[in-house]
Amino acid sequence: MHPTITLKAAIESTTLAETIVPDIDTLTACDISAERIVSLLELRQRYQSGGSDRAAVIRHWEFLRLLVASGKMEA
């Protein structure tokens, strides 16, 4: 599996590409791998389409947890 192809497929598969591209640019500027970015996009899509009241909060917590786990942010 080639990360760039997977990342391009993830961008093309979403209907909100214009809001996702700046997020991807920011994440790549922070040296986050393509695999992690795809995982984040999948999490975002899953939580946004879930319809739960807690989805926004959970999505932010998952993102922060990922940043801490990858060493991009201190706890």
PDB file of N, CA, C and O in Angstrom:
ATOM      1  N   MET A   1       0.853  -1.186   0.000  1.00  0.00           N
ATOM      2  CA  MET A   1       0.000   0.000   0.000  1.00  0.00           C
ATOM      3  C   MET A   1       0.887   1.234   0.000  1.00  0.00           C
ATOM      4  O   MET A   1       1.730   1.393   0.883  1.00  0.00           O
ATOM      5  N   HIS A   2       0.707   2.094  -0.968  1.00  0.00           N
ATOM      6  CA  HIS A   2       1.497   3.302  -1.096  1.00  0.00           C
ATOM      7  C   HIS A   2       0.788   4.442  -0.365  1.00  0.00           C
ATOM      8  O   HIS A   2      -0.354   4.760  -0.697  1.00  0.00           O
ATOM      9  N   PRO A   3       1.447   5.073   0.639  1.00  0.00           N
ATOM     10  CA  PRO A   3       0.792   6.101   1.455  1.00  0.00           C
ATOM     11  C   PRO A   3       0.258   7.268   0.651  1.00  0.00           C
ATOM     12  O   PRO A   3      -0.822   7.773   0.959  1.00  0.00           O
ATOM     13  N   THR A   4       0.980   7.719  -0.376  1.00  0.00           N
ATOM     14  CA  THR A   4       0.529   8.868  -1.149  1.00  0.00           C
ATOM     15  C   THR A   4      -0.742   8.553  -1.910  1.00  0.00           C
ATOM     16  O   THR A   4      -1.655   9.377  -1.963  1.00  0.00           O
ATOM     17  N   ILE A   5      -0.813   7.370  -2.498  1.00  0.00           N
ATOM     18  CA  ILE A   5      -2.017   6.973  -3.214  1.00  0.00           C
ATOM     19  C   ILE A   5      -3.186   6.860  -2.242  1.00  0.00           C
ATOM     20  O   ILE A   5      -4.298   7.283  -2.557  1.00  0.00           O
ATOM     21  N   THR A   6      -2.943   6.299  -1.074  1.00  0.00           N
ATOM     22  CA  THR A   6      -3.989   6.163  -0.081  1.00  0.00           C
ATOM     23  C   THR A   6      -4.467   7.532   0.390  1.00  0.00           C
ATOM     24  O   THR A   6      -5.666   7.746   0.569  1.00  0.00           O
ATOM     25  N   LEU A   7      -3.538   8.452   0.589  1.00  0.00           N
ATOM     26  CA  LEU A   7      -3.893   9.798   1.020  1.00  0.00           C
ATOM     27  C   LEU A   7      -4.704  10.505  -0.056  1.00  0.00           C
ATOM     28  O   LEU A   7      -5.685  11.179   0.257  1.00  0.00           O
ATOM     29  N   LYS A   8      -4.310  10.362  -1.318  1.00  0.00           N
ATOM     30  CA  LYS A   8      -5.073  10.966  -2.408  1.00  0.00           C
ATOM     31  C   LYS A   8      -6.471  10.373  -2.485  1.00  0.00           C
ATOM     32  O   LYS A   8      -7.443  11.094  -2.709  1.00  0.00           O
ATOM     33  N   ALA A   9      -6.575   9.062  -2.300  1.00  0.00           N
ATOM     34  CA  ALA A   9      -7.879   8.407  -2.337  1.00  0.00           C
ATOM     35  C   ALA A   9      -8.759   8.902  -1.189  1.00  0.00           C
ATOM     36  O   ALA A   9      -9.963   9.086  -1.364  1.00  0.00           O
ATOM     37  N   ALA A  10      -8.162   9.117  -0.021  1.00  0.00           N
ATOM     38  CA  ALA A  10      -8.925   9.605   1.122  1.00  0.00           C
ATOM     39  C   ALA A  10      -9.441  11.011   0.861  1.00  0.00           C
ATOM     40  O   ALA A  10     -10.571  11.336   1.228  1.00  0.00           O
ATOM     41  N   ILE A  11      -8.620  11.847   0.229  1.00  0.00           N
ATOM     42  CA  ILE A  11      -9.054  13.212  -0.079  1.00  0.00           C
ATOM     43  C   ILE A  11     -10.188  13.188  -1.095  1.00  0.00           C
ATOM     44  O   ILE A  11     -11.179  13.901  -0.943  1.00  0.00           O
ATOM     45  N   GLU A  12     -10.041  12.365  -2.133  1.00  0.00           N
ATOM     46  CA  GLU A  12     -11.038  12.311  -3.187  1.00  0.00           C
ATOM     47  C   GLU A  12     -12.347  11.687  -2.721  1.00  0.00           C
ATOM     48  O   GLU A  12     -13.407  11.993  -3.265  1.00  0.00           O
ATOM     49  N   SER A  13     -12.282  10.822  -1.726  1.00  0.00           N
ATOM     50  CA  SER A  13     -13.494  10.131  -1.279  1.00  0.00           C
ATOM     51  C   SER A  13     -14.359  10.991  -0.379  1.00  0.00           C
ATOM     52  O   SER A  13     -15.500  10.621  -0.099  1.00  0.00           O
ATOM     53  N   THR A  14     -13.864  12.107   0.076  1.00  0.00           N
ATOM     54  CA  THR A  14     -14.637  12.954   0.967  1.00  0.00           C
ATOM     55  C   THR A  14     -15.310  14.078   0.191  1.00  0.00           C
ATOM     56  O   THR A  14     -14.806  14.520  -0.841  1.00  0.00           O
ATOM     57  N   THR A  15     -16.433  14.528   0.687  1.00  0.00           N
ATOM     58  CA  THR A  15     -17.155  15.616   0.037  1.00  0.00           C
ATOM     59  C   THR A  15     -16.678  16.971   0.533  1.00  0.00           C
ATOM     60  O   THR A  15     -17.065  17.997  -0.027  1.00  0.00           O
ATOM     61  N   LEU A  16     -15.851  17.000   1.563  1.00  0.00           N
ATOM     62  CA  LEU A  16     -15.380  18.252   2.140  1.00  0.00           C
ATOM     63  C   LEU A  16     -13.904  18.483   1.839  1.00  0.00           C
ATOM     64  O   LEU A  16     -13.150  18.911   2.714  1.00  0.00           O
ATOM     65  N   ALA A  17     -13.492  18.203   0.618  1.00  0.00           N
ATOM     66  CA  ALA A  17     -12.074  18.286   0.262  1.00  0.00           C
ATOM     67  C   ALA A  17     -11.503  19.670   0.496  1.00  0.00           C
ATOM     68  O   ALA A  17     -10.340  19.796   0.878  1.00  0.00           O
ATOM     69  N   GLU A  18     -12.289  20.707   0.279  1.00  0.00           N
ATOM     70  CA  GLU A  18     -11.769  22.062   0.445  1.00  0.00           C
ATOM     71  C   GLU A  18     -11.443  22.394   1.904  1.00  0.00           C
ATOM     72  O   GLU A  18     -10.606  23.261   2.155  1.00  0.00           O
ATOM     73  N   THR A  19     -12.070  21.738   2.857  1.00  0.00           N
ATOM     74  CA  THR A  19     -11.731  21.966   4.261  1.00  0.00           C
ATOM     75  C   THR A  19     -10.689  20.978   4.762  1.00  0.00           C
ATOM     76  O   THR A  19     -10.030  21.233   5.770  1.00  0.00           O
ATOM     77  N   ILE A  20     -10.531  19.862   4.076  1.00  0.00           N
ATOM     78  CA  ILE A  20      -9.573  18.850   4.512  1.00  0.00           C
ATOM     79  C   ILE A  20      -8.165  19.162   4.030  1.00  0.00           C
ATOM     80  O   ILE A  20      -7.204  18.882   4.746  1.00  0.00           O
ATOM     81  N   VAL A  21      -8.013  19.727   2.854  1.00  0.00           N
ATOM     82  CA  VAL A  21      -6.690  19.994   2.299  1.00  0.00           C
ATOM     83  C   VAL A  21      -5.854  20.888   3.219  1.00  0.00           C
ATOM     84  O   VAL A  21      -4.685  20.572   3.440  1.00  0.00           O
ATOM     85  N   PRO A  22      -6.388  21.991   3.771  1.00  0.00           N
ATOM     86  CA  PRO A  22      -5.572  22.783   4.699  1.00  0.00           C
ATOM     87  C   PRO A  22      -5.165  21.989   5.949  1.00  0.00           C
ATOM     88  O   PRO A  22      -4.063  22.169   6.468  1.00  0.00           O
ATOM     89  N   ASP A  23      -6.042  21.123   6.423  1.00  0.00           N
ATOM     90  CA  ASP A  23      -5.705  20.283   7.572  1.00  0.00           C
ATOM     91  C   ASP A  23      -4.565  19.335   7.229  1.00  0.00           C
ATOM     92  O   ASP A  23      -3.656  19.134   8.034  1.00  0.00           O
ATOM     93  N   ILE A  24      -4.613  18.756   6.041  1.00  0.00           N
ATOM     94  CA  ILE A  24      -3.556  17.841   5.611  1.00  0.00           C
ATOM     95  C   ILE A  24      -2.239  18.599   5.465  1.00  0.00           C
ATOM     96  O   ILE A  24      -1.183  18.098   5.852  1.00  0.00           O
ATOM     97  N   ASP A  25      -2.303  19.805   4.908  1.00  0.00           N
ATOM     98  CA  ASP A  25      -1.088  20.605   4.764  1.00  0.00           C
ATOM     99  C   ASP A  25      -0.472  20.909   6.126  1.00  0.00           C
ATOM    100  O   ASP A  25       0.747  20.850   6.285  1.00  0.00           O
ATOM    101  N   THR A  26      -1.305  21.231   7.098  1.00  0.00           N
ATOM    102  CA  THR A  26      -0.817  21.512   8.446  1.00  0.00           C
ATOM    103  C   THR A  26      -0.195  20.271   9.068  1.00  0.00           C
ATOM    104  O   THR A  26       0.874  20.348   9.673  1.00  0.00           O
ATOM    105  N   LEU A  27      -0.855  19.133   8.922  1.00  0.00           N
ATOM    106  CA  LEU A  27      -0.337  17.896   9.499  1.00  0.00           C
ATOM    107  C   LEU A  27       0.966  17.464   8.835  1.00  0.00           C
ATOM    108  O   LEU A  27       1.878  17.001   9.518  1.00  0.00           O
ATOM    109  N   THR A  28       1.068  17.609   7.513  1.00  0.00           N
ATOM    110  CA  THR A  28       2.310  17.238   6.845  1.00  0.00           C
ATOM    111  C   THR A  28       3.435  18.199   7.205  1.00  0.00           C
ATOM    112  O   THR A  28       4.599  17.801   7.248  1.00  0.00           O
ATOM    113  N   ALA A  29       3.101  19.455   7.462  1.00  0.00           N
ATOM    114  CA  ALA A  29       4.120  20.416   7.901  1.00  0.00           C
ATOM    115  C   ALA A  29       4.679  20.041   9.273  1.00  0.00           C
ATOM    116  O   ALA A  29       5.802  20.412   9.614  1.00  0.00           O
ATOM    117  N   CYS A  30       3.898  19.311  10.051  1.00  0.00           N
ATOM    118  CA  CYS A  30       4.334  18.844  11.376  1.00  0.00           C
ATOM    119  C   CYS A  30       4.988  17.466  11.298  1.00  0.00           C
ATOM    120  O   CYS A  30       5.198  16.820  12.325  1.00  0.00           O
ATOM    121  N   ASP A  31       5.309  17.016  10.096  1.00  0.00           N
ATOM    122  CA  ASP A  31       5.975  15.729   9.860  1.00  0.00           C
ATOM    123  C   ASP A  31       5.161  14.526  10.328  1.00  0.00           C
ATOM    124  O   ASP A  31       5.730  13.538  10.792  1.00  0.00           O
ATOM    125  N   ILE A  32       3.858  14.599  10.213  1.00  0.00           N
ATOM    126  CA  ILE A  32       3.000  13.457  10.535  1.00  0.00           C
ATOM    127  C   ILE A  32       2.896  12.602   9.277  1.00  0.00           C
ATOM    128  O   ILE A  32       2.686  13.121   8.181  1.00  0.00           O
ATOM    129  N   SER A  33       3.042  11.298   9.439  1.00  0.00           N
ATOM    130  CA  SER A  33       3.078  10.393   8.292  1.00  0.00           C
ATOM    131  C   SER A  33       1.732  10.333   7.572  1.00  0.00           C
ATOM    132  O   SER A  33       0.684  10.645   8.139  1.00  0.00           O
ATOM    133  N   ALA A  34       1.796   9.925   6.317  1.00  0.00           N
ATOM    134  CA  ALA A  34       0.591   9.805   5.500  1.00  0.00           C
ATOM    135  C   ALA A  34      -0.375   8.787   6.100  1.00  0.00           C
ATOM    136  O   ALA A  34      -1.590   8.980   6.050  1.00  0.00           O
ATOM    137  N   GLU A  35       0.162   7.701   6.667  1.00  0.00           N
ATOM    138  CA  GLU A  35      -0.702   6.692   7.278  1.00  0.00           C
ATOM    139  C   GLU A  35      -1.501   7.283   8.441  1.00  0.00           C
ATOM    140  O   GLU A  35      -2.691   7.008   8.591  1.00  0.00           O
ATOM    141  N   ARG A  36      -0.836   8.096   9.260  1.00  0.00           N
ATOM    142  CA  ARG A  36      -1.533   8.715  10.398  1.00  0.00           C
ATOM    143  C   ARG A  36      -2.566   9.728   9.923  1.00  0.00           C
ATOM    144  O   ARG A  36      -3.643   9.841  10.508  1.00  0.00           O
ATOM    145  N   ILE A  37      -2.243  10.461   8.869  1.00  0.00           N
ATOM    146  CA  ILE A  37      -3.192  11.436   8.342  1.00  0.00           C
ATOM    147  C   ILE A  37      -4.434  10.724   7.821  1.00  0.00           C
ATOM    148  O   ILE A  37      -5.555  11.172   8.060  1.00  0.00           O
ATOM    149  N   VAL A  38      -4.237   9.619   7.112  1.00  0.00           N
ATOM    150  CA  VAL A  38      -5.379   8.846   6.622  1.00  0.00           C
ATOM    151  C   VAL A  38      -6.207   8.345   7.796  1.00  0.00           C
ATOM    152  O   VAL A  38      -7.437   8.382   7.743  1.00  0.00           O
ATOM    153  N   SER A  39      -5.553   7.877   8.856  1.00  0.00           N
ATOM    154  CA  SER A  39      -6.276   7.420  10.047  1.00  0.00           C
ATOM    155  C   SER A  39      -7.092   8.548  10.653  1.00  0.00           C
ATOM    156  O   SER A  39      -8.239   8.347  11.052  1.00  0.00           O
ATOM    157  N   LEU A  40      -6.500   9.739  10.723  1.00  0.00           N
ATOM    158  CA  LEU A  40      -7.221  10.887  11.260  1.00  0.00           C
ATOM    159  C   LEU A  40      -8.421  11.248  10.396  1.00  0.00           C
ATOM    160  O   LEU A  40      -9.489  11.565  10.918  1.00  0.00           O
ATOM    161  N   LEU A  41      -8.251  11.201   9.078  1.00  0.00           N
ATOM    162  CA  LEU A  41      -9.367  11.498   8.185  1.00  0.00           C
ATOM    163  C   LEU A  41     -10.490  10.477   8.346  1.00  0.00           C
ATOM    164  O   LEU A  41     -11.670  10.829   8.328  1.00  0.00           O
ATOM    165  N   GLU A  42     -10.111   9.207   8.504  1.00  0.00           N
ATOM    166  CA  GLU A  42     -11.126   8.177   8.717  1.00  0.00           C
ATOM    167  C   GLU A  42     -11.852   8.379  10.040  1.00  0.00           C
ATOM    168  O   GLU A  42     -13.072   8.228  10.108  1.00  0.00           O
ATOM    169  N   LEU A  43     -11.108   8.720  11.094  1.00  0.00           N
ATOM    170  CA  LEU A  43     -11.741   9.008  12.382  1.00  0.00           C
ATOM    171  C   LEU A  43     -12.683  10.201  12.272  1.00  0.00           C
ATOM    172  O   LEU A  43     -13.801  10.173  12.787  1.00  0.00           O
ATOM    173  N   ARG A  44     -12.222  11.237  11.601  1.00  0.00           N
ATOM    174  CA  ARG A  44     -13.048  12.431  11.440  1.00  0.00           C
ATOM    175  C   ARG A  44     -14.350  12.092  10.721  1.00  0.00           C
ATOM    176  O   ARG A  44     -15.433  12.500  11.143  1.00  0.00           O
ATOM    177  N   GLN A  45     -14.227  11.341   9.631  1.00  0.00           N
ATOM    178  CA  GLN A  45     -15.412  10.982   8.866  1.00  0.00           C
ATOM    179  C   GLN A  45     -16.363  10.112   9.693  1.00  0.00           C
ATOM    180  O   GLN A  45     -17.578  10.306   9.658  1.00  0.00           O
ATOM    181  N   ARG A  46     -15.802   9.150  10.437  1.00  0.00           N
ATOM    182  CA  ARG A  46     -16.636   8.266  11.246  1.00  0.00           C
ATOM    183  C   ARG A  46     -17.378   9.040  12.334  1.00  0.00           C
ATOM    184  O   ARG A  46     -18.570   8.822  12.550  1.00  0.00           O
ATOM    185  N   TYR A  47     -16.679   9.938  13.013  1.00  0.00           N
ATOM    186  CA  TYR A  47     -17.317  10.683  14.094  1.00  0.00           C
ATOM    187  C   TYR A  47     -18.280  11.738  13.574  1.00  0.00           C
ATOM    188  O   TYR A  47     -19.293  12.015  14.217  1.00  0.00           O
ATOM    189  N   GLN A  48     -17.988  12.331  12.426  1.00  0.00           N
ATOM    190  CA  GLN A  48     -18.889  13.333  11.873  1.00  0.00           C
ATOM    191  C   GLN A  48     -20.162  12.714  11.341  1.00  0.00           C
ATOM    192  O   GLN A  48     -21.221  13.341  11.389  1.00  0.00           O
ATOM    193  N   SER A  49     -20.081  11.504  10.837  1.00  0.00           N
ATOM    194  CA  SER A  49     -21.272  10.872  10.285  1.00  0.00           C
ATOM    195  C   SER A  49     -22.044  10.075  11.336  1.00  0.00           C
ATOM    196  O   SER A  49     -23.129   9.565  11.053  1.00  0.00           O
ATOM    197  N   GLY A  50     -21.499   9.966  12.530  1.00  0.00           N
ATOM    198  CA  GLY A  50     -22.138   9.190  13.582  1.00  0.00           C
ATOM    199  C   GLY A  50     -23.386   9.822  14.159  1.00  0.00           C
ATOM    200  O   GLY A  50     -24.279   9.123  14.636  1.00  0.00           O
ATOM    201  N   GLY A  51     -23.452  11.152  14.118  1.00  0.00           N
ATOM    202  CA  GLY A  51     -24.628  11.835  14.619  1.00  0.00           C
ATOM    203  C   GLY A  51     -24.702  11.947  16.128  1.00  0.00           C
ATOM    204  O   GLY A  51     -25.720  12.392  16.658  1.00  0.00           O
ATOM    205  N   SER A  52     -23.667  11.562  16.824  1.00  0.00           N
ATOM    206  CA  SER A  52     -23.673  11.640  18.278  1.00  0.00           C
ATOM    207  C   SER A  52     -23.399  13.063  18.743  1.00  0.00           C
ATOM    208  O   SER A  52     -22.640  13.798  18.111  1.00  0.00           O
ATOM    209  N   ASP A  53     -24.026  13.446  19.858  1.00  0.00           N
ATOM    210  CA  ASP A  53     -23.778  14.762  20.449  1.00  0.00           C
ATOM    211  C   ASP A  53     -22.339  14.882  20.922  1.00  0.00           C
ATOM    212  O   ASP A  53     -21.773  15.975  20.942  1.00  0.00           O
ATOM    213  N   ARG A  54     -21.750  13.760  21.303  1.00  0.00           N
ATOM    214  CA  ARG A  54     -20.387  13.772  21.826  1.00  0.00           C
ATOM    215  C   ARG A  54     -19.341  13.638  20.741  1.00  0.00           C
ATOM    216  O   ARG A  54     -18.146  13.675  21.035  1.00  0.00           O
ATOM    217  N   ALA A  55     -19.750  13.486  19.510  1.00  0.00           N
ATOM    218  CA  ALA A  55     -18.798  13.211  18.427  1.00  0.00           C
ATOM    219  C   ALA A  55     -17.745  14.305  18.290  1.00  0.00           C
ATOM    220  O   ALA A  55     -16.568  13.999  18.099  1.00  0.00           O
ATOM    221  N   ALA A  56     -18.140  15.567  18.383  1.00  0.00           N
ATOM    222  CA  ALA A  56     -17.167  16.659  18.238  1.00  0.00           C
ATOM    223  C   ALA A  56     -16.135  16.620  19.352  1.00  0.00           C
ATOM    224  O   ALA A  56     -14.940  16.783  19.103  1.00  0.00           O
ATOM    225  N   VAL A  57     -16.585  16.407  20.561  1.00  0.00           N
ATOM    226  CA  VAL A  57     -15.668  16.345  21.698  1.00  0.00           C
ATOM    227  C   VAL A  57     -14.745  15.140  21.578  1.00  0.00           C
ATOM    228  O   VAL A  57     -13.537  15.251  21.787  1.00  0.00           O
ATOM    229  N   ILE A  58     -15.310  14.009  21.247  1.00  0.00           N
ATOM    230  CA  ILE A  58     -14.517  12.785  21.119  1.00  0.00           C
ATOM    231  C   ILE A  58     -13.500  12.934  19.988  1.00  0.00           C
ATOM    232  O   ILE A  58     -12.356  12.500  20.120  1.00  0.00           O
ATOM    233  N   ARG A  59     -13.909  13.537  18.896  1.00  0.00           N
ATOM    234  CA  ARG A  59     -13.014  13.731  17.757  1.00  0.00           C
ATOM    235  C   ARG A  59     -11.807  14.578  18.163  1.00  0.00           C
ATOM    236  O   ARG A  59     -10.672  14.263  17.806  1.00  0.00           O
ATOM    237  N   HIS A  60     -12.056  15.643  18.903  1.00  0.00           N
ATOM    238  CA  HIS A  60     -10.951  16.496  19.362  1.00  0.00           C
ATOM    239  C   HIS A  60     -10.033  15.746  20.329  1.00  0.00           C
ATOM    240  O   HIS A  60      -8.811  15.872  20.255  1.00  0.00           O
ATOM    241  N   TRP A  61     -10.627  14.965  21.235  1.00  0.00           N
ATOM    242  CA  TRP A  61      -9.818  14.190  22.183  1.00  0.00           C
ATOM    243  C   TRP A  61      -8.976  13.146  21.459  1.00  0.00           C
ATOM    244  O   TRP A  61      -7.811  12.948  21.801  1.00  0.00           O
ATOM    245  N   GLU A  62      -9.555  12.474  20.457  1.00  0.00           N
ATOM    246  CA  GLU A  62      -8.802  11.476  19.690  1.00  0.00           C
ATOM    247  C   GLU A  62      -7.622  12.131  18.963  1.00  0.00           C
ATOM    248  O   GLU A  62      -6.519  11.586  18.919  1.00  0.00           O
ATOM    249  N   PHE A  63      -7.880  13.306  18.400  1.00  0.00           N
ATOM    250  CA  PHE A  63      -6.824  14.014  17.691  1.00  0.00           C
ATOM    251  C   PHE A  63      -5.715  14.424  18.660  1.00  0.00           C
ATOM    252  O   PHE A  63      -4.536  14.239  18.360  1.00  0.00           O
ATOM    253  N   LEU A  64      -6.076  14.972  19.804  1.00  0.00           N
ATOM    254  CA  LEU A  64      -5.071  15.356  20.795  1.00  0.00           C
ATOM    255  C   LEU A  64      -4.297  14.149  21.297  1.00  0.00           C
ATOM    256  O   LEU A  64      -3.081  14.214  21.476  1.00  0.00           O
ATOM    257  N   ARG A  65      -5.001  13.050  21.524  1.00  0.00           N
ATOM    258  CA  ARG A  65      -4.340  11.830  21.977  1.00  0.00           C
ATOM    259  C   ARG A  65      -3.336  11.342  20.939  1.00  0.00           C
ATOM    260  O   ARG A  65      -2.248  10.888  21.295  1.00  0.00           O
ATOM    261  N   LEU A  66      -3.691  11.431  19.664  1.00  0.00           N
ATOM    262  CA  LEU A  66      -2.790  11.027  18.597  1.00  0.00           C
ATOM    263  C   LEU A  66      -1.549  11.930  18.564  1.00  0.00           C
ATOM    264  O   LEU A  66      -0.432  11.447  18.381  1.00  0.00           O
ATOM    265  N   LEU A  67      -1.750  13.228  18.741  1.00  0.00           N
ATOM    266  CA  LEU A  67      -0.615  14.149  18.744  1.00  0.00           C
ATOM    267  C   LEU A  67       0.327  13.858  19.909  1.00  0.00           C
ATOM    268  O   LEU A  67       1.547  13.891  19.748  1.00  0.00           O
ATOM    269  N   VAL A  68      -0.234  13.576  21.073  1.00  0.00           N
ATOM    270  CA  VAL A  68       0.600  13.244  22.239  1.00  0.00           C
ATOM    271  C   VAL A  68       1.324  11.918  22.018  1.00  0.00           C
ATOM    272  O   VAL A  68       2.511  11.796  22.323  1.00  0.00           O
ATOM    273  N   ALA A  69       0.610  10.927  21.487  1.00  0.00           N
ATOM    274  CA  ALA A  69       1.212   9.617  21.267  1.00  0.00           C
ATOM    275  C   ALA A  69       2.338   9.669  20.235  1.00  0.00           C
ATOM    276  O   ALA A  69       3.304   8.911  20.326  1.00  0.00           O
ATOM    277  N   SER A  70       2.213  10.551  19.270  1.00  0.00           N
ATOM    278  CA  SER A  70       3.240  10.652  18.235  1.00  0.00           C
ATOM    279  C   SER A  70       4.374  11.584  18.649  1.00  0.00           C
ATOM    280  O   SER A  70       5.347  11.736  17.911  1.00  0.00           O
ATOM    281  N   GLY A  71       4.263  12.206  19.816  1.00  0.00           N
ATOM    282  CA  GLY A  71       5.320  13.084  20.306  1.00  0.00           C
ATOM    283  C   GLY A  71       5.290  14.486  19.736  1.00  0.00           C
ATOM    284  O   GLY A  71       6.229  15.256  19.942  1.00  0.00           O
ATOM    285  N   LYS A  72       4.222  14.836  19.018  1.00  0.00           N
ATOM    286  CA  LYS A  72       4.099  16.168  18.419  1.00  0.00           C
ATOM    287  C   LYS A  72       3.591  17.191  19.427  1.00  0.00           C
ATOM    288  O   LYS A  72       3.655  18.395  19.179  1.00  0.00           O
ATOM    289  N   MET A  73       3.088  16.715  20.562  1.00  0.00           N
ATOM    290  CA  MET A  73       2.530  17.595  21.580  1.00  0.00           C
ATOM    291  C   MET A  73       2.802  16.974  22.940  1.00  0.00           C
ATOM    292  O   MET A  73       2.725  15.757  23.102  1.00  0.00           O
ATOM    293  N   GLU A  74       3.121  17.817  23.917  1.00  0.00           N
ATOM    294  CA  GLU A  74       3.362  17.305  25.268  1.00  0.00           C
ATOM    295  C   GLU A  74       2.065  17.247  26.051  1.00  0.00           C
ATOM    296  O   GLU A  74       1.170  18.071  25.861  1.00  0.00           O
ATOM    297  N   ALA A  75       1.977  16.273  26.925  1.00  0.00           N
ATOM    298  CA  ALA A  75       0.755  16.074  27.721  1.00  0.00           C
ATOM    299  C   ALA A  75       0.578  17.153  28.750  1.00  0.00           C
ATOM    300  O   ALA A  75      -0.397  17.136  29.502  1.00  0.00           O
TER     301      ALA A  75
END
